[in-house]
């Protein structure tokens, strides 16, 4: 096998991967991904014990157990650019021998579960509800840098979407990737709304917010609300799931995203206090993953 050069896979002097500062033994097979570093402590507060903690920049990790099952919880920060770092380094921890810098003969599959917050794009999706993403549309263009991106993407959905919204050629071409059916089935329930999530590459202009700068397409959110393809509608905005789904699929991992709806962009309302909703969502996810 070809040895991966040190410039391509940077390993710290202690043997940990460059950004996450993790070693293979620190990582559980199921990883909860959260954006906010402060939310790592909240998730870990449900654990029966915490065996390991590490922090570097926005990447904070705690590994422990919940009802006898081992979990890691890791903060990614905001955006798909950070997800590119996180998913590639998590995969390296389990599928590359860090000492020889060669891929392992036997592939190991991780379960990557994003728990986040989100804004709804359909009027009937209530604030303080849970949204489970069937698939994600990436506005960021990050997956387009990878040769296998078409093999994990729903190309017919992409073309229908671009045609319906009259996607501007100045923008990165959107990609559409489904979540893991295994994890969808595990997390689904009467308390979950299923839908199609958009991962925007910004919080303001890319999500149609106008402060002092006008957006390229002022009608984009109206188009998103109306778009439908084979019975599926776009339900919400967030900023990470498309890269999680895409990279995980190409690397052979299972991934899913479930978000607390803290605002409705159509109804122009927001949660008065979303913290109880997030706490309930965390416990719900941990309980269903522990079965």
C-alpha distance (Angstrom), angle and dihedral (degrees) to the residues before:
residue distance angle dihedral
X1 . . .
X2 3.78 . .
X3 3.77 114.9 .
X4 3.82 113.7 -122.6
X5 3.79 109.7 -123.2
X6 3.80 119.8 -116.8
X7 3.81 90.5 -118.9
X8 3.84 90.0 59.4
X9 3.80 98.6 43.9
X10 3.79 110.5 29.7
X11 3.79 113.6 -160.3
X12 3.79 122.0 -168.5
X13 3.84 120.8 -123.8
X14 3.82 90.0 -102.7
X15 3.82 91.2 56.6
X16 3.81 96.8 -103.6
X17 3.81 126.1 129.1
X18 3.78 115.0 -91.6
X19 3.81 106.6 -107.1
X20 3.80 104.8 18.5
X21 3.84 95.0 44.0
X22 3.81 88.7 -144.2
X23 3.80 130.2 140.7
X24 3.82 121.9 -152.7
X25 3.81 93.8 -103.3
X26 3.81 90.7 56.7
X27 3.80 94.5 62.7
X28 3.81 128.5 85.9
X29 3.81 121.3 -149.3
X30 3.83 90.0 -115.4
X31 3.80 115.3 56.0
X32 3.81 124.3 -170.4
X33 3.81 109.8 -150.4
X34 3.81 119.4 -155.1
X35 3.78 129.1 172.5
X36 3.79 99.9 -141.8
X37 3.83 116.3 68.9
X38 3.81 87.7 -148.3
X39 3.79 90.4 60.0
X40 3.81 90.8 63.2
X41 3.80 89.2 72.0
X42 3.80 90.4 48.2
X43 3.82 93.1 52.9
X44 3.81 92.1 43.8
X45 3.81 90.2 51.3
X46 3.83 86.5 73.6
X47 3.82 92.3 54.6
X48 3.80 119.5 104.2
X49 3.80 87.9 -135.8
X50 3.81 139.7 -3.6
X51 3.80 115.1 -138.4
X52 3.79 101.0 175.7
X53 3.82 140.4 21.4
X54 3.81 129.9 -179.0
X55 3.81 133.6 166.8
X56 3.81 133.7 -166.9
X57 3.81 122.8 162.3
X58 3.81 107.7 -47.0
X59 3.80 91.8 -20.5
X60 3.81 110.6 98.7
X61 3.81 120.7 168.1
X62 3.78 133.3 -171.7
X63 3.80 124.0 178.5
X64 3.79 123.8 -164.9
X65 3.78 142.8 119.1
X66 3.80 136.4 -81.9
X67 3.80 120.2 -166.9
X68 3.79 89.8 -16.9
X69 3.85 96.1 -50.6
X70 3.79 121.3 112.0
X71 3.81 117.3 -125.4
X72 3.77 137.3 175.6
X73 3.80 120.8 -154.6
X74 3.80 117.3 -159.7
X75 3.80 132.9 -179.3
X76 3.79 115.5 -136.9
X77 3.78 101.6 -175.8
X78 3.80 117.8 -134.5
X79 3.79 126.1 -41.0
X80 3.79 144.1 24.0
X81 3.82 92.2 -87.5
X82 3.80 87.8 68.9
X83 3.81 90.3 45.5
X84 3.81 88.4 58.5
X85 3.81 87.5 60.2
X86 3.78 96.2 42.1
X87 3.81 100.7 47.6
X88 3.81 94.9 42.1
X89 3.80 92.2 49.7
X90 3.81 93.0 44.8
X91 3.80 88.9 52.3
X92 3.80 91.1 47.8
X93 3.81 89.8 54.8
X94 3.80 92.8 59.3
X95 3.80 105.1 25.7
X96 3.82 104.8 36.1
X97 3.79 125.6 63.6
X98 3.79 99.3 -128.6
X99 3.81 92.9 -159.4
X100 3.81 97.2 53.2
X101 3.84 94.1 27.2
X102 3.81 91.1 -133.8
X103 3.83 130.7 123.7
X104 3.80 113.8 -100.1
X105 3.80 118.9 -112.4
X106 3.81 93.1 -128.7
X107 3.80 117.7 57.4
X108 3.79 119.9 -136.4
X109 3.81 121.2 -154.1
X110 3.78 121.8 -144.3
X111 3.80 127.2 -159.9
X112 3.81 108.9 -132.8
X113 3.81 114.9 -168.5
X114 3.79 120.5 -177.8
X115 3.81 117.1 -154.1
X116 3.78 111.1 -170.8
X117 3.77 149.9 135.8
X118 3.78 125.7 -94.6
X119 3.79 148.1 175.4
X120 3.81 119.6 -119.6
X121 3.82 122.6 -126.3
X122 3.81 97.8 -166.5
X123 3.79 121.9 71.5
X124 3.81 94.1 -135.3
X125 3.82 94.9 59.4
X126 3.77 106.3 97.5
X127 3.78 126.0 -136.0
X128 3.84 111.4 -109.2
X129 3.82 92.0 29.4
X130 3.83 128.4 119.7
X131 3.82 123.2 -107.0
X132 3.82 120.6 -161.3
X133 3.81 112.3 -163.3
X134 3.81 116.3 -132.3
X135 3.78 89.0 -174.9
X136 3.77 140.0 -14.0
X137 3.80 133.9 -130.9
X138 3.79 113.2 -146.5
X139 3.79 116.6 -146.4
X140 3.81 90.6 176.7
X141 3.81 100.9 77.2
X142 3.82 92.4 -140.5
X143 3.81 95.7 127.0
X144 3.81 90.1 54.2
X145 3.81 89.2 75.4
X146 3.83 90.4 67.3
X147 3.82 122.0 83.3
X148 3.82 95.3 -139.6
X149 3.80 96.6 50.7
X150 3.82 93.8 112.2
X151 3.80 92.2 53.9
X152 3.83 92.2 64.3
X153 3.81 98.5 34.2
X154 3.81 131.7 91.3
X155 3.79 96.6 -124.7
X156 3.83 96.9 -178.5
X157 3.80 89.9 53.8
X158 3.81 90.3 49.4
X159 3.79 93.4 52.2
X160 3.81 93.3 46.1
X161 3.79 90.2 49.6
X162 3.80 95.6 48.5
X163 3.80 91.3 48.0
X164 3.81 94.6 48.1
X165 3.82 96.0 49.9
X166 3.83 93.7 35.7
X167 3.80 90.2 -123.7
X168 3.82 111.3 -141.1
X169 3.82 115.0 -119.5
X170 3.80 90.6 -137.0
X171 3.81 88.3 70.2
X172 3.80 127.1 76.6
X173 3.80 111.7 -93.1
X174 3.82 109.6 -99.7
X175 3.80 120.3 -122.6
X176 3.82 129.5 -155.7
X177 3.81 122.3 -148.0
X178 3.83 127.9 174.9
X179 3.78 123.7 -131.7
X180 3.80 123.1 -117.9
X181 3.80 111.1 -74.2
X182 3.80 89.4 -150.3
X183 3.80 92.7 57.7
X184 3.81 93.7 39.0
X185 3.79 90.3 56.8
X186 3.80 91.3 45.7
X187 3.81 95.1 52.2
X188 3.80 100.6 35.2
X189 3.79 121.6 109.2
X190 3.78 145.1 137.4
X191 3.81 88.8 -76.9
X192 3.83 93.0 59.5
X193 3.81 129.3 85.2
X194 3.80 111.6 -153.7
X195 3.79 120.0 -145.1
X196 3.80 152.4 128.1
X197 3.79 116.5 -74.0
X198 3.79 129.1 -154.2
X199 3.79 118.2 -144.5
X200 3.78 105.0 -153.2
X201 3.80 121.8 -160.8
X202 3.78 92.7 -135.1
X203 3.80 141.3 21.8
X204 3.80 100.7 -127.4
X205 3.82 120.6 31.2
X206 3.83 96.5 17.1
X207 3.82 89.1 55.1
X208 3.81 94.0 44.5
X209 3.81 97.6 -103.3
X210 3.79 115.0 147.6
X211 3.80 121.9 -158.3
X212 3.83 109.2 145.7
X213 3.82 98.3 -31.1
X214 3.79 123.0 72.9
X215 3.80 118.3 -134.5
X216 3.80 125.4 -118.9
X217 3.82 92.1 -118.8
X218 3.82 112.6 25.6
X219 3.81 90.4 -175.7
X220 3.80 96.9 53.4
X221 3.81 97.0 105.0
X222 3.80 91.1 49.8
X223 3.82 88.8 53.1
X224 3.80 91.0 48.0
X225 3.79 91.0 53.2
X226 3.81 91.3 51.8
X227 3.81 99.4 41.8
X228 3.81 116.9 108.2
X229 3.78 130.5 170.2
X230 3.81 122.7 -174.8
X231 3.78 91.2 -22.1
X232 3.81 95.8 -48.1
X233 3.79 123.4 118.5
X234 3.78 132.4 -167.3
X235 3.78 106.4 -104.2
X236 3.79 110.6 175.2
X237 3.80 152.4 1.3
X238 3.79 127.4 -122.4
X239 3.81 133.8 140.9
X240 3.82 113.6 -120.9
X241 3.81 117.4 35.4
X242 3.83 100.0 86.5
X243 3.81 93.1 61.1
X244 3.80 91.6 43.0
X245 3.81 91.3 53.4
X246 3.81 94.8 42.2
X247 3.78 99.7 46.1
X248 3.79 92.4 40.8
X249 3.80 91.8 52.3
X250 3.81 93.1 48.9
X251 3.81 92.2 46.5
X252 3.80 95.1 44.9
X253 3.81 101.3 -106.9
X254 3.81 131.7 130.5
X255 3.81 116.6 -118.9
X256 3.78 140.9 174.9
X257 3.81 139.4 164.5
X258 3.78 130.3 -143.6
X259 3.79 121.8 -178.8
X260 3.75 139.0 -170.7
X261 3.80 109.2 -125.9
X262 3.80 104.2 -128.6
X263 3.82 98.0 167.3
X264 3.79 139.7 21.3
X265 3.81 111.4 -141.8
X266 3.81 92.8 -165.8
X267 3.80 97.4 49.2
X268 3.83 91.6 36.9
X269 3.80 93.1 -131.8
X270 3.79 133.6 124.7
X271 3.78 139.4 -164.1
X272 3.79 114.4 -85.3
X273 3.81 89.3 -145.7
X274 3.80 118.3 -0.7
X275 3.82 96.2 178.7
X276 3.84 95.3 91.8
X277 3.83 88.5 49.8
X278 3.81 92.1 52.5
X279 3.81 91.2 48.7
X280 3.79 91.5 50.9
X281 3.81 90.7 47.5
X282 3.81 92.9 50.9
X283 3.80 92.7 51.7
X284 3.82 91.5 45.1
X285 3.81 92.2 52.3
X286 3.81 94.1 45.8
X287 3.81 91.7 48.6
X288 3.82 93.3 50.9
X289 3.80 93.8 44.4
X290 3.81 89.9 50.7
X291 3.81 96.0 58.2
